[in-house]
Each structure stands twice: as C-alpha cells, then as structure tokens.
Amino acid sequence: MFDFIFDVYYRTLDAIFMPLIEHLHPAIAILIIAFLVSFIINLATKLLVDQDKMAKLKKEIQEFQVKYKRAMKDPEMLQKLQEEQQKMMEMQMEMMKMSFKPMIYTWIPIIAIFAYLRHVYGYGGVFHTLYPDWNGVIVHLPYILSKILFVSFWHWLGSIFYKGGFGIVSDATLGWLGWYILCSMATSMVLRKVMGIK
C-alpha cells in the first residue's frame, strides 16, 4: 500500500521536476526547488499571520527589553518592570503562537520535498542512476566559506547518523541536503524582505 503511494508521489513530482533535473546542474535545480518551497512557506506566513499585530508585538517587546536593561541599575524602576514582565511573557507567547501557525500547514510539504530530493539526489537515486560516476557533490565551496559554515562539523555529524552512500569528497563540498538548506535560508530571507513579512 505505502509503496504504491510513494510510487505515485515520486512519479507525480518527477513529471513536474524531471525537466529541471535532467537539463540543469543539480545546484541550480535545487536552488529553484528551494526558492519554490520558500515562496510557498512565506506566502502561507503572509496569509496566516497578522503582520501588523506581529510588528506591534515585536516593537513592544523590544521596547520593554531596552527599559529592562536600563532598569538593571535602578532597583525601584526594576520593581515596576517586574509587574510588566508577566504581560511581556504573554505577548511573547502570543507571538510564538502566531509564528507557529503557518508551520501547521507547511511542515508536511517540507518533509515531502526532503523525501523527494533524497529520492533524486541521494545515493542510488534518480540522478545517480542517470550518472553512475557522480560522487554526490552538488557544490564546491570556497575554503573560507566552508570554514564559516562549519562544513566539516556537519559532515562529521552526518556520518554519525547516516552510514553508507556517498563518501565525503572534501570539507569544502556540499551534497544535496547541505546545499538545499543553504539555498532555502538565503531565498527565504530575500523573500521575507520582498513580501514585507515582519
């Protein structure tokens, strides 16, 4: 039963994304997929979260934090702010609830995209079948960038949880997962600015 569902799922997404996969470098194809997923997530956030209310809450919380830092030197003022602190905690809770609301609708598609990308770019996946000599590397990063992003740490961490598959070519390379995460973070930040998400 589940094999049939996965087969239909993979075939459906193959029909949509296979032209990208076959004709573009994996780095570009994953960038496009990350952009599409980020767009959907940010659109859900824009539609499901009251942006004005979120901005107002953030502003009030930031103002309180500034007042609280100043009050650390004045015990009397600190006592007054202690009473306001409960209200601020409630505002932070409300802000957190608002932030989580879009996740309810987007976490399943995100997991589904991860499964699909693994199906395509993972060891023994579609791309590996098309190009058997491929070693799993999507991008080679400049040395300094690989150090800033702690690539060797992520390779080590991945080797603990994932046995087999492609070996680590070098500490300056990223596979599909690392590249997707990097692209997703970058495209999401740009889209948040463009879409006016607070």
Backbone as ProteinMPNN parsed JSONL, in Angstrom:
{"seq_chain_A": "MFDFIFDVYYRTLDAIFMPLIEHLHPAIAILIIAFLVSFIINLATKLLVDQDKMAKLKKEIQEFQVKYKRAMKDPEMLQKLQEEQQKMMEMQMEMMKMSFKPMIYTWIPIIAIFAYLRHVYGYGGVFHTLYPDWNGVIVHLPYILSKILFVSFWHWLGSIFYKGGFGIVSDATLGWLGWYILCSMATSMVLRKVMGIK", "coords_chain_A": {"N_chain_A": [[0.814, -1.199, 0.0], [1.823, 1.329, 0.971], [4.037, 1.478, -0.678], [2.846, 1.833, -3.165], [1.678, 4.377, -2.795], [3.985, 5.978, -2.362], [5.215, 5.541, -4.822], [3.387, 6.711, -6.643], [3.519, 9.333, -5.684], [6.289, 9.988, -6.1], [6.415, 9.677, -8.902], [4.62, 11.657, -9.722], [5.894, 14.04, -8.836], [8.255, 13.699, -10.254], [7.307, 14.075, -12.852], [6.817, 16.798, -12.754], [9.295, 17.992, -11.944], [11.378, 16.687, -13.342], [12.295, 17.74, -15.882], [13.877, 19.896, -14.971], [15.777, 18.513, -13.454], [17.035, 16.818, -15.295], [18.125, 18.609, -17.169], [19.437, 20.728, -15.957], [22.215, 21.789, -13.935], [22.688, 20.117, -10.82], [22.937, 21.919, -8.633], [21.65, 24.264, -9.491], [19.075, 23.304, -10.038], [18.259, 22.453, -7.465], [18.382, 24.901, -6.158], [16.271, 26.259, -7.444], [14.091, 24.648, -6.651], [14.274, 25.01, -3.861], [13.733, 27.737, -3.764], [11.052, 27.767, -4.675], [9.774, 26.289, -2.62], [10.383, 27.928, -0.412], [9.005, 30.202, -1.201], [6.334, 29.303, -1.083], [6.121, 28.738, 1.68], [6.608, 31.289, 2.78], [4.5, 32.68, 1.635], [2.344, 31.403, 2.861], [2.862, 32.222, 5.481], [2.525, 34.981, 5.19], [-0.203, 35.102, 4.566], [-1.449, 33.843, 6.752], [-0.615, 34.995, 9.127], [-1.133, 37.815, 11.084], [0.378, 40.53, 10.075], [0.669, 43.208, 10.904], [-0.08, 43.122, 13.598], [1.879, 41.368, 14.531], [4.198, 42.911, 14.098], [3.675, 45.012, 15.857], [3.665, 43.677, 18.341], [6.347, 42.765, 18.403], [7.697, 45.213, 18.47], [6.814, 46.314, 20.942], [7.838, 44.408, 22.722], [10.594, 44.661, 22.248], [10.965, 47.318, 23.094], [10.366, 47.007, 25.808], [12.492, 45.341, 26.57], [14.671, 47.063, 26.24], [14.039, 49.01, 28.188], [14.188, 47.37, 30.425], [16.894, 46.673, 30.507], [18.001, 49.16, 31.111], [16.842, 49.537, 33.588], [18.151, 47.792, 35.229], [20.068, 49.063, 36.665], [18.69, 50.589, 38.424], [16.98, 49.881, 41.195], [14.34, 50.513, 42.035], [12.938, 51.175, 39.705], [13.261, 48.773, 38.438], [11.66, 47.107, 39.996], [9.091, 48.047, 39.295], [9.034, 47.298, 36.634], [9.045, 44.566, 36.885], [6.44, 43.906, 37.345], [5.341, 44.395, 34.866], [6.504, 42.445, 33.436], [5.15, 39.961, 33.32], [3.073, 40.517, 31.54], [4.606, 40.952, 29.252], [5.658, 38.41, 28.859], [3.351, 37.037, 28.201], [2.783, 38.312, 25.795], [4.987, 37.479, 24.293], [4.408, 34.754, 24.179], [2.056, 34.822, 22.657], [3.098, 35.848, 20.283], [4.759, 33.742, 19.583], [2.87, 31.709, 19.128], [1.583, 32.799, 16.907], [3.68, 32.695, 15.072], [4.026, 29.949, 14.805], [1.72, 29.091, 13.577], [1.687, 29.069, 10.612], [3.398, 26.897, 10.266], [1.948, 24.623, 10.81], [0.616, 24.124, 8.462], [2.665, 23.905, 6.631], [4.696, 22.045, 7.283], [4.368, 19.354, 6.478], [4.49, 19.447, 3.581], [7.194, 20.301, 3.434], [8.653, 18.139, 4.532], [7.916, 16.258, 2.648], [9.164, 17.296, 0.349], [11.862, 17.045, 1.109], [12.017, 14.239, 1.187], [11.576, 13.724, -1.507], [13.787, 15.03, -2.733], [15.844, 13.493, -1.674], [15.209, 11.08, -2.89], [15.825, 11.759, -5.504], [18.508, 12.898, -5.494], [19.925, 11.451, -3.623], [22.035, 8.672, -2.529], [22.107, 6.196, -4.965], [19.879, 7.239, -6.087], [17.675, 8.869, -8.507], [19.272, 10.712, -10.017], [21.825, 9.68, -9.585], [21.508, 7.245, -10.827], [21.161, 8.066, -13.474], [23.665, 9.223, -13.904], [26.121, 7.381, -13.244], [28.811, 7.699, -12.383], [28.828, 9.886, -10.775], [29.645, 11.592, -7.769], [28.092, 12.533, -5.678], [28.513, 15.154, -4.948], [27.312, 18.422, -4.873], [27.991, 21.167, -4.813], [31.135, 22.916, -4.783], [32.567, 24.657, -2.298], [34.148, 27.844, -1.615], [37.173, 27.788, 0.284], [37.274, 29.411, 2.663], [34.557, 30.014, 3.078], [33.554, 27.47, 3.552], [34.691, 27.003, 6.025], [33.509, 29.02, 7.587], [30.863, 28.174, 7.528], [31.046, 25.831, 8.923], [31.366, 23.311, 7.643], [32.851, 20.905, 7.822], [32.164, 20.034, 10.39], [29.389, 19.498, 10.033], [29.566, 17.455, 8.166], [30.817, 15.507, 9.759], [28.826, 15.161, 11.75], [26.72, 14.22, 10.147], [27.843, 11.796, 9.339], [27.614, 10.273, 11.596], [24.886, 9.732, 11.854], [24.168, 8.732, 9.383], [24.96, 6.051, 7.557], [26.924, 4.574, 4.995], [26.357, 5.049, 1.442], [27.284, 7.993, -0.444], [30.7, 8.902, -0.125], [32.56, 11.322, 1.858], [33.856, 13.835, -0.026], [35.459, 16.168, 0.194], [36.158, 18.665, 2.734], [35.181, 20.997, 1.764], [32.954, 20.7, 0.247], [29.476, 20.342, -0.631], [26.647, 18.241, -0.322], [23.369, 17.296, -1.547], [21.582, 17.884, 0.601], [22.882, 19.759, 2.34], [23.296, 21.847, 0.498], [20.632, 22.421, -0.209], [19.605, 23.371, 2.257], [21.201, 25.669, 2.642], [20.471, 27.186, 0.346], [17.735, 27.424, 0.838], [17.639, 28.941, 3.205], [18.804, 31.347, 2.316], [17.101, 32.143, 0.143], [14.7, 32.352, 1.508], [15.161, 34.48, 3.307], [15.466, 36.618, 1.503], [12.958, 36.577, 0.209], [11.266, 37.113, 2.39], [11.869, 39.783, 2.904], [11.113, 40.962, 0.437], [8.388, 40.311, 0.342], [7.454, 41.66, 2.49], [7.27, 40.576, 5.078], [7.09, 40.51, 8.526]], "CA_chain_A": [[0.0, 0.0, 0.0], [2.675, 2.51, 1.053], [4.872, 1.516, -1.885], [2.021, 2.418, -4.223], [1.546, 5.813, -2.508], [5.276, 6.606, -2.65], [5.439, 5.467, -6.264], [2.554, 7.755, -7.263], [4.081, 10.614, -5.248], [7.538, 10.239, -6.821], [6.113, 9.841, -10.333], [3.985, 12.969, -9.903], [6.926, 15.074, -8.74], [9.164, 13.511, -11.394], [6.687, 14.714, -14.019], [6.962, 18.248, -12.602], [10.67, 18.459, -11.781], [12.382, 15.977, -14.133], [12.984, 18.61, -16.843], [14.932, 20.616, -14.244], [16.793, 17.568, -13.007], [17.785, 16.295, -16.444], [18.758, 19.621, -18.018], [20.179, 21.729, -15.196], [23.156, 21.32, -12.923], [21.942, 19.891, -9.577], [22.935, 23.109, -7.773], [20.626, 25.186, -9.999], [17.77, 22.653, -9.848], [17.936, 22.506, -6.034], [18.119, 26.314, -5.865], [14.912, 26.562, -7.923], [13.153, 23.943, -5.763], [14.323, 25.711, -2.567], [13.025, 29.006, -3.951], [9.611, 27.483, -4.731], [9.323, 25.897, -1.281], [10.447, 29.137, 0.419], [7.911, 31.079, -1.619], [5.088, 28.749, -0.535], [6.153, 28.928, 3.134], [6.452, 32.717, 3.069], [3.138, 33.054, 1.257], [1.492, 30.918, 3.957], [3.096, 33.123, 6.611], [1.91, 36.28, 4.861], [-1.656, 34.976, 4.592], [-1.967, 33.299, 8.006], [-0.162, 35.758, 10.289], [-1.453, 39.245, 11.053], [1.689, 41.175, 10.046], [0.65, 44.437, 11.711], [-0.092, 42.724, 15.008], [3.197, 40.797, 14.804], [5.141, 44.03, 14.18], [3.359, 45.745, 17.088], [4.156, 42.865, 19.459], [7.815, 42.801, 18.385], [8.125, 46.548, 18.894], [6.569, 46.443, 22.381], [8.779, 43.536, 23.434], [11.915, 45.286, 22.15], [10.961, 48.492, 23.982], [10.444, 46.51, 27.182], [13.845, 44.84, 26.805], [15.539, 48.238, 26.407], [13.725, 49.56, 29.513], [14.65, 46.414, 31.435], [18.359, 46.815, 30.608], [18.253, 50.418, 31.835], [16.356, 49.386, 34.964], [19.064, 46.934, 35.997], [20.859, 49.954, 37.524], [17.764, 51.288, 39.324], [16.126, 48.861, 41.818], [12.94, 50.945, 42.097], [12.395, 51.025, 38.346], [13.257, 47.332, 38.173], [10.475, 46.573, 40.671], [7.927, 48.402, 38.474], [9.075, 46.497, 35.403], [8.742, 43.172, 37.231], [4.995, 43.761, 37.188], [5.071, 44.379, 33.423], [7.148, 41.275, 32.833], [4.134, 38.942, 33.039], [2.407, 40.939, 30.305], [5.559, 40.731, 28.159], [5.733, 36.965, 28.628], [2.127, 36.686, 27.477], [2.951, 38.81, 24.425], [5.928, 36.578, 23.625], [3.674, 33.514, 23.893], [1.154, 35.098, 21.539], [3.936, 35.975, 19.092], [5.203, 32.399, 19.236], [1.712, 31.02, 18.537], [1.385, 33.354, 15.563], [4.768, 32.2, 14.224], [3.856, 28.516, 14.567], [0.503, 28.838, 12.8], [1.968, 28.606, 9.244], [4.095, 25.607, 10.282], [0.937, 23.564, 10.795], [0.259, 23.863, 7.069], [3.822, 23.762, 5.737], [5.694, 21.048, 7.641], [4.215, 18.132, 5.67], [5.134, 19.655, 2.276], [8.652, 20.378, 3.581], [9.134, 16.762, 4.679], [7.708, 15.608, 1.348], [10.213, 17.767, -0.567], [13.099, 16.385, 1.53], [11.951, 12.852, 0.716], [11.732, 13.727, -2.963], [15.177, 15.368, -3.07], [16.653, 12.303, -1.368], [14.875, 10.138, -3.966], [16.511, 12.179, -6.731], [19.945, 13.162, -5.358], [20.548, 10.569, -2.646], [22.802, 7.549, -3.065], [21.253, 5.276, -5.704], [18.685, 7.955, -6.536], [17.464, 9.081, -9.941], [20.434, 11.37, -10.628], [22.935, 8.72, -9.52], [21.22, 6.243, -11.857], [21.447, 8.699, -14.769], [25.108, 9.493, -13.977], [26.685, 6.451, -12.25], [30.112, 8.137, -11.87], [28.628, 11.058, -9.918], [30.081, 11.299, -6.4], [27.193, 13.125, -4.689], [28.84, 16.557, -4.68], [26.487, 19.401, -5.577], [28.808, 22.378, -4.975], [32.434, 23.089, -4.128], [32.578, 25.984, -1.683], [35.463, 28.413, -1.318], [37.695, 27.28, 1.553], [36.883, 30.264, 3.794], [33.117, 29.844, 3.292], [33.34, 26.152, 4.173], [35.065, 27.14, 7.442], [32.487, 29.858, 8.226], [29.638, 27.37, 7.63], [31.353, 24.615, 9.693], [31.023, 22.168, 6.791], [33.457, 19.666, 8.337], [31.338, 19.599, 11.524], [28.15, 18.92, 9.513], [29.937, 16.155, 7.582], [31.034, 14.593, 10.877], [27.524, 14.875, 12.343], [26.0, 13.377, 9.196], [28.428, 10.45, 9.31], [27.13, 9.549, 12.777], [23.504, 9.313, 11.644], [23.93, 8.156, 8.061], [26.044, 5.144, 7.156], [26.836, 4.16, 3.595], [26.103, 6.125, 0.487], [28.439, 8.71, -0.96], [31.701, 9.282, 0.862], [32.862, 12.751, 1.894], [34.912, 14.121, -1.001], [36.331, 17.108, 0.904], [35.433, 19.521, 3.678], [34.701, 22.202, 1.067], [31.88, 20.311, -0.675], [28.154, 20.1, -0.066], [25.728, 17.37, -1.038], [22.057, 17.893, -1.801], [20.943, 18.397, 1.81], [23.561, 20.994, 2.749], [23.023, 22.885, -0.494], [19.223, 22.801, -0.083], [19.449, 24.185, 3.466], [21.82, 26.97, 2.36], [19.604, 27.892, -0.617], [16.46, 27.694, 1.484], [17.828, 30.058, 4.128], [19.055, 32.568, 1.54], [15.902, 32.556, -0.598], [13.673, 32.719, 2.475], [15.455, 35.83, 3.798], [15.165, 37.567, 0.424], [11.506, 36.605, 0.02], [10.642, 37.79, 3.541], [12.03, 41.229, 2.672], [10.316, 41.346, -0.733], [6.961, 40.151, 0.642], [7.105, 42.508, 3.63], [6.918, 39.765, 6.251], [7.776, 41.061, 9.705]], "C_chain_A": [[0.858, 1.263, 0.0], [3.583, 2.63, -0.162], [4.115, 2.161, -3.038], [1.907, 3.939, -4.04], [2.847, 6.544, -2.829], [5.56, 6.628, -4.143], [4.649, 6.557, -7.0], [3.116, 9.135, -6.934], [5.345, 10.95, -6.043], [7.3, 10.454, -8.312], [5.486, 11.209, -10.62], [5.03, 14.079, -9.857], [7.976, 14.932, -9.835], [8.609, 14.197, -12.635], [6.85, 16.234, -13.962], [8.426, 18.676, -12.685], [11.712, 17.793, -12.674], [13.029, 16.847, -15.216], [14.1, 19.437, -16.188], [16.1, 19.689, -13.938], [17.661, 17.092, -14.168], [18.6, 17.362, -17.168], [19.562, 20.678, -17.271], [21.168, 21.058, -14.251], [22.373, 21.138, -11.618], [21.876, 21.12, -8.66], [21.839, 24.083, -8.19], [19.231, 24.596, -9.772], [17.337, 22.728, -8.383], [17.649, 23.943, -5.61], [16.696, 26.696, -6.273], [13.864, 25.909, -7.017], [13.106, 24.627, -4.392], [13.581, 27.041, -2.646], [11.512, 28.785, -3.944], [9.051, 27.132, -3.352], [9.325, 27.114, -0.349], [9.316, 30.097, 0.081], [6.586, 30.606, -1.015], [5.015, 28.975, 0.979], [5.922, 30.396, 3.49], [5.067, 33.226, 2.694], [2.152, 32.618, 2.346], [1.637, 31.824, 5.177], [2.4, 34.459, 6.393], [0.384, 36.212, 5.007], [-2.216, 34.592, 5.962], [-1.597, 34.1, 9.254], [-0.511, 37.228, 10.086], [-0.14, 40.021, 11.194], [1.743, 42.436, 10.907], [0.699, 44.119, 13.203], [1.271, 42.169, 15.419], [4.232, 41.913, 14.977], [4.937, 44.814, 15.477], [3.891, 44.99, 18.31], [5.679, 42.911, 19.547], [8.328, 44.129, 18.921], [7.958, 46.721, 20.4], [7.55, 45.606, 23.195], [10.178, 44.135, 23.4], [12.018, 46.508, 23.061], [11.077, 48.072, 25.444], [11.86, 46.038, 27.502], [14.833, 45.984, 27.009], [15.32, 48.849, 27.793], [14.286, 48.66, 30.621], [16.164, 46.508, 31.623], [18.73, 48.077, 31.378], [17.905, 50.261, 33.319], [17.266, 48.524, 35.829], [19.895, 47.772, 36.974], [19.996, 50.643, 38.589], [16.771, 50.285, 39.931], [14.635, 49.231, 41.859], [12.251, 50.76, 40.742], [12.291, 49.543, 37.975], [12.023, 46.676, 38.791], [9.21, 46.848, 39.857], [7.861, 47.531, 37.219], [8.786, 45.023, 35.668], [7.251, 42.898, 37.038], [4.606, 43.677, 35.707], [5.568, 43.098, 32.759], [6.147, 40.176, 32.489], [3.413, 39.247, 31.734], [3.313, 40.677, 29.096], [5.676, 39.24, 27.828], [4.503, 36.477, 27.868], [2.213, 37.135, 26.017], [3.909, 37.914, 23.637], [5.257, 35.256, 23.271], [2.754, 33.69, 22.693], [1.93, 35.196, 20.224], [4.413, 34.598, 18.62], [4.075, 31.602, 18.585], [1.477, 31.491, 17.107], [2.442, 32.823, 14.594], [4.589, 30.728, 13.868], [2.666, 28.191, 13.671], [0.801, 28.383, 11.36], [2.644, 27.231, 9.2], [3.127, 24.44, 10.235], [0.631, 23.147, 9.356], [1.462, 23.553, 6.178], [4.776, 22.628, 6.091], [5.57, 19.765, 6.831], [4.794, 18.335, 4.268], [6.662, 19.725, 2.359], [9.242, 18.975, 3.696], [9.008, 16.019, 3.351], [8.781, 16.028, 0.344], [11.553, 17.148, -0.198], [13.134, 14.941, 1.03], [12.175, 12.788, -0.788], [13.177, 14.04, -3.365], [16.115, 14.205, -2.759], [16.441, 11.24, -2.449], [15.654, 10.476, -5.246], [18.018, 12.218, -6.552], [20.646, 12.302, -4.316], [21.301, 9.432, -3.334], [21.85, 6.546, -3.712], [19.97, 5.917, -6.206], [18.657, 8.129, -8.045], [18.703, 9.665, -10.608], [21.64, 10.437, -10.652], [22.753, 7.614, -10.56], [21.521, 6.798, -13.247], [22.943, 8.896, -14.99], [25.828, 8.647, -12.929], [28.032, 6.888, -11.658], [30.008, 9.33, -10.919], [28.931, 10.704, -8.471], [29.224, 11.955, -5.312], [27.454, 14.584, -4.376], [27.954, 17.46, -5.53], [27.294, 20.665, -5.836], [30.135, 22.241, -4.24], [32.463, 24.515, -3.597], [33.998, 26.523, -1.598], [35.88, 27.985, 0.094], [37.185, 28.088, 2.749], [35.392, 30.12, 4.109], [32.82, 28.502, 3.955], [33.703, 26.181, 5.657], [34.011, 27.944, 8.202], [31.213, 29.047, 8.478], [29.833, 26.062, 8.405], [31.017, 23.344, 8.915], [31.611, 20.869, 7.339], [32.676, 19.131, 9.542], [30.075, 18.915, 11.028], [28.42, 17.578, 8.837], [30.11, 15.118, 8.694], [29.697, 14.183, 11.496], [26.706, 13.953, 11.442], [26.522, 11.953, 9.176], [27.998, 9.614, 10.512], [25.756, 8.946, 12.502], [23.276, 8.565, 10.34], [25.139, 7.337, 7.65], [25.838, 4.726, 5.705], [26.615, 5.34, 2.682], [27.384, 6.743, -0.026], [29.414, 8.993, 0.175], [31.912, 10.789, 0.826], [34.053, 12.996, 0.979], [35.928, 15.076, -0.399], [35.484, 17.96, 1.834], [34.921, 20.802, 3.039], [33.584, 21.867, 0.079], [30.569, 20.118, 0.08], [27.392, 19.127, -0.951], [24.378, 18.056, -1.161], [21.447, 18.527, -0.555], [21.563, 19.72, 2.268], [23.267, 22.145, 1.8], [21.567, 23.35, -0.411], [19.022, 23.722, 1.121], [20.012, 25.586, 3.246], [20.942, 27.801, 1.426], [18.291, 28.303, 0.028], [16.571, 28.886, 2.43], [17.993, 31.368, 3.362], [17.791, 33.049, 0.83], [14.791, 32.994, 0.356], [13.905, 34.134, 3.005], [15.108, 36.883, 2.755], [13.652, 37.703, 0.25], [10.783, 37.302, 1.174], [10.721, 39.305, 3.378], [11.102, 41.691, 1.561], [8.822, 41.321, -0.417], [6.511, 40.969, 1.854], [6.67, 41.742, 4.859], [7.757, 40.233, 7.429], [8.227, 39.975, 10.64]], "O_chain_A": [[0.675, 2.152, -0.831], [3.871, 3.734, -0.626], [4.682, 2.945, -3.799], [2.023, 4.696, -5.004], [2.836, 7.59, -3.479], [6.081, 7.611, -4.669], [5.186, 7.239, -7.873], [3.181, 10.006, -7.802], [5.469, 12.045, -6.591], [7.923, 11.326, -8.917], [5.787, 11.838, -11.634], [5.056, 14.952, -10.724], [8.53, 15.931, -10.295], [9.354, 14.827, -13.386], [7.004, 16.883, -14.996], [8.76, 19.613, -13.41], [12.835, 18.288, -12.761], [14.228, 16.702, -15.454], [15.15, 19.65, -16.794], [17.261, 20.042, -14.14], [18.879, 16.978, -14.035], [19.656, 17.059, -17.723], [20.296, 21.446, -17.892], [20.979, 19.918, -13.829], [21.475, 21.932, -11.335], [20.869, 21.335, -7.987], [21.171, 24.666, -7.336], [18.313, 25.307, -9.361], [16.181, 23.033, -8.093], [16.765, 24.178, -4.787], [15.997, 27.38, -5.525], [12.869, 26.539, -6.659], [12.028, 24.806, -3.825], [12.884, 27.426, -1.708], [10.776, 29.522, -3.288], [7.988, 27.616, -2.964], [8.38, 27.311, 0.416], [8.739, 30.727, 0.966], [5.81, 31.411, -0.498], [3.968, 29.359, 1.5], [5.141, 30.71, 4.387], [4.523, 34.106, 3.362], [1.242, 33.365, 2.708], [0.647, 32.154, 5.83], [1.767, 34.998, 7.301], [-0.24, 37.147, 5.508], [-3.336, 34.973, 6.3], [-2.193, 33.91, 10.315], [-0.216, 37.809, 9.041], [0.391, 40.155, 12.296], [2.751, 42.7, 11.563], [1.422, 44.759, 13.967], [1.764, 42.457, 16.51], [5.048, 41.866, 15.898], [5.902, 45.23, 16.117], [4.492, 45.587, 19.203], [6.238, 43.076, 20.631], [9.266, 44.173, 19.718], [8.863, 47.221, 21.067], [8.035, 46.047, 24.237], [10.879, 44.122, 24.412], [13.037, 46.71, 23.721], [11.794, 48.7, 26.223], [12.371, 46.308, 28.589], [15.729, 45.892, 27.849], [16.281, 49.171, 28.493], [14.797, 49.148, 31.629], [16.664, 46.435, 32.746], [19.653, 48.071, 32.192], [18.597, 50.791, 34.189], [17.146, 48.54, 37.054], [20.37, 47.26, 37.987], [20.522, 51.213, 39.544], [15.823, 49.879, 39.259], [13.773, 48.361, 41.732], [11.131, 50.255, 40.659], [11.358, 49.122, 37.291], [11.413, 45.795, 38.185], [8.349, 45.976, 39.74], [6.791, 47.09, 36.801], [8.333, 44.309, 34.773], [6.852, 41.809, 36.625], [3.662, 42.976, 35.344], [5.119, 42.719, 31.677], [6.29, 39.523, 31.455], [3.172, 38.353, 30.922], [2.845, 40.236, 28.047], [5.779, 38.861, 26.662], [4.602, 35.612, 26.998], [1.77, 36.424, 25.114], [3.675, 37.624, 22.464], [5.499, 34.699, 22.201], [2.679, 32.824, 21.822], [1.486, 34.699, 19.19], [4.466, 34.323, 17.421], [4.3, 30.899, 17.599], [1.207, 30.69, 16.212], [2.14, 32.535, 13.436], [4.951, 30.301, 12.771], [2.62, 27.118, 13.07], [0.218, 27.394, 10.917], [2.491, 26.49, 8.23], [3.446, 23.386, 9.684], [0.417, 21.969, 9.07], [1.3, 23.0, 5.091], [5.61, 22.27, 5.259], [6.587, 19.143, 6.524], [5.531, 17.469, 3.797], [7.351, 19.258, 1.451], [10.226, 18.661, 3.028], [9.889, 15.246, 2.978], [9.256, 15.198, -0.431], [12.314, 16.76, -1.085], [14.152, 14.478, 0.515], [12.877, 11.907, -1.284], [13.728, 13.381, -4.246], [17.071, 13.96, -3.495], [17.391, 10.579, -2.869], [16.084, 9.582, -5.974], [18.748, 11.64, -7.358], [21.86, 12.42, -4.146], [21.216, 9.252, -4.548], [20.896, 6.096, -3.078], [19.075, 5.227, -6.695], [19.506, 7.603, -8.763], [19.139, 9.17, -11.647], [22.388, 10.408, -11.629], [23.731, 7.107, -11.109], [22.068, 6.095, -14.096], [23.438, 8.757, -16.108], [26.119, 9.138, -11.839], [28.364, 6.49, -10.541], [31.007, 9.735, -10.325], [28.527, 9.645, -7.991], [29.6, 11.932, -4.14], [26.702, 15.197, -3.62], [27.855, 17.289, -6.745], [27.289, 21.184, -6.952], [30.243, 21.552, -3.226], [32.392, 25.471, -4.369], [34.952, 25.748, -1.519], [35.04, 27.839, 0.982], [36.719, 27.515, 3.734], [35.006, 30.106, 5.277], [31.944, 28.406, 4.813], [33.099, 25.468, 6.458], [33.656, 27.596, 9.329], [30.562, 29.208, 9.51], [28.897, 25.272, 8.532], [30.446, 22.407, 9.472], [30.94, 19.836, 7.323], [32.54, 17.919, 9.703], [29.713, 17.856, 11.541], [27.6, 16.664, 8.923], [29.617, 13.995, 8.589], [29.461, 13.0, 11.741], [26.072, 13.013, 11.923], [25.751, 11.007, 9.017], [28.017, 8.385, 10.453], [25.486, 7.802, 12.866], [22.291, 7.839, 10.208], [26.219, 7.882, 7.422], [24.707, 4.548, 5.253], [26.679, 6.493, 3.108], [28.436, 6.105, -0.042], [29.005, 9.288, 1.298], [31.495, 11.457, -0.121], [35.128, 12.433, 1.183], [37.131, 14.825, -0.471], [34.256, 17.977, 1.739], [34.288, 21.615, 3.713], [33.296, 22.654, -0.823], [30.555, 19.778, 1.263], [27.483, 19.185, -2.177], [24.258, 19.255, -0.911], [20.853, 19.601, -0.644], [20.849, 20.683, 2.549], [23.022, 23.273, 2.23], [21.295, 24.545, -0.531], [18.341, 24.742, 1.013], [19.382, 26.576, 3.617], [20.697, 28.979, 1.684], [17.793, 29.403, -0.209], [15.69, 29.745, 2.452], [17.39, 32.38, 3.719], [17.446, 34.228, 0.906], [14.027, 33.906, 0.041], [12.956, 34.906, 3.142], [14.525, 37.917, 3.08], [13.131, 38.814, 0.156], [9.796, 38.003, 0.954], [9.764, 40.021, 3.674], [10.39, 42.684, 1.71], [8.076, 42.198, -0.852], [5.33, 40.972, 2.203], [5.801, 42.196, 5.603], [8.98, 40.337, 7.336], [8.82, 40.262, 11.68]]}, "name": "protein", "num_of_chains": 1, "seq": "MFDFIFDVYYRTLDAIFMPLIEHLHPAIAILIIAFLVSFIINLATKLLVDQDKMAKLKKEIQEFQVKYKRAMKDPEMLQKLQEEQQKMMEMQMEMMKMSFKPMIYTWIPIIAIFAYLRHVYGYGGVFHTLYPDWNGVIVHLPYILSKILFVSFWHWLGSIFYKGGFGIVSDATLGWLGWYILCSMATSMVLRKVMGIK"}
